[in-house]
Amino acid sequence: MNRGKYFVHMHACLIPVLIYSPAYTSLLLENSRRNEFKKGIDALEGRRRRTETTISLRKNKKDEGIAKRRAMMTAPSSSMPTSSMHDDTKNNVDSSPSSSSKIYTVADIPSLKMALSQPNINDATLLDTVRGFRKILSVEHNPPVTEVLASGVLPAFVQMLQLNDKPKIQFEAAWALTNIASTEETKAIVDAGAVPYFSQLLSSPDPEVREQCAWCLGNIAGDSAPLRDVVLSSGAMQPLLQNIAQPATTSLFNNCIWALSNFCRGKPQPNLSFVSPCVPTLAQILRSDSADSSAKTDALWALSYISDGDDDRIQTVIDSGILDVLIAQLGEESNLATPALRTVGNIVSGSDDQTQAVLDSGLMNQMQTLLNSPKRMIRKEACWVLSNIGKSFDDTSCVHCMNRIIFRSNLTCVSPYNITAAGTHPQISTVLKLPKGGMERVIEMAQTQVSNNTTCNI
């Protein structure tokens, strides 16, 4: 999907010239008009374009993440001391080192299927067989998922998830299913009825089984909104949050937070009743000194998904008391600043009171730094935030930030346009009094863009 871009067309750039009309000014005071023009372009269209950008970015991250996770799963255990779930040898049950280290290929699928279909198969043989399938599926590039599914063994994997007295077999089956879920065949796992068992196994006594099931549920939820809703409807949220609250390992903690972010993402959005219980947990993660940057990044993305919607969603985030932490993250490294800024942008697109709550938390103190960021996406998001603040702005520091935007090439018009198109008389008056000829600069650039037949592109 191509990246979305924000455009304010030529007539939008000319809006500041028309603000002297009394009839137009009167019209601006109507609440419906104010709500319609709170963003620099139509509200729904603006969200659609930003969603396209987000999907493009997150799809790239997902593709990179899948490759990374597959590589992690096939890496030697010695390279990952924090997680024992990737240790082949640690999960052996009465199997020799030679069978444990055997290299399996697609050519082994028929023999593995035959072994799996034997009556009265013993635990050691069952473990070696499902491990063989898992190894076949764990190749980093182009895993033979189609061939494995064509062999008809998927129902057997799901049945193995029900062997509660055999956690090592459950673990290997969950691992194999996780690798399938990381491909385009995710729905096959859902159709096979695996999701309820994964959700139940989030409460397994075995932490490796819990982690692998969280991993698979994260892959399923991240595939599409319908599959995400299947996961949420299975009751996976509460046991996932329990694993985050009391993690057995750092690896389990981080994987559960990653899965949680996928539980919250996607359009159409999940029902607020499904995701609102996780907001206090996300707030705790962001306030934690022990959570690493990766965990906090996933938590921030989750908040950005939850807050991207109506005022009720936004208020759920505000009520968690996390605004001060969000604002603080804006000055941190860019992988934290981007989702934090996205969340702040969502919040200031809400009601005037919600916008004011962000301003009261010190947002404007961070804006100059964000506008000077070397990251184009950060600068773009910062301009979008200021654009949304436009309708509610009554802070002197906003004027200085606005003035800076006006003198940045191709970043003019949007915030002044929002204020003049949706603001009150005092707000419009403030724009007209921008220092250093700010308003004149807007009009000058609007006239230049009209003569050049161009648009004002954020």
Secondary structure, DSSP 4 states (H G I P E B T S, - for coil): -PPP--EE-HHHHTGGGGGG-HHHHHHHTSHHHHHHTSSSS-HHHHHHHHHHHHHHHHHHHHHHHHHHHHHHHHS-GGG-TT-GGG-SGGG-SS--HHHHS----GGGHHHHHHHHTSTT--HHHHHHHHHHHHHHHT-SSS--HHHHHHTT-HHHHHHHTT-TT-HHHHHHHHHHHHHHHTTTTHHHHHHTT-HHHHHHHTT-S-HHHHHHHHHHHHHHHHH-HHHHHHHHHTT-HHHHHHHHHS-SSHHHHHHHHHHHHHHH-SSSPPPHHHHGGGHHHHHHHHH-SSS-HHHHHHHHHHHHHHHSSSHHHHHHHHTTT-HHHHHHHTTS-HHHHHHHHHHHHHHTTS-HHHHHHHHHTTTHHHHHHHHT-S-HHHHHHHHHHHHHHGGG---HHHHHHHHHHHTSTT--SHHHHHHHHH--HHHHHHHHT-TTTHHHHHHHHHHHHHHTT--EE-
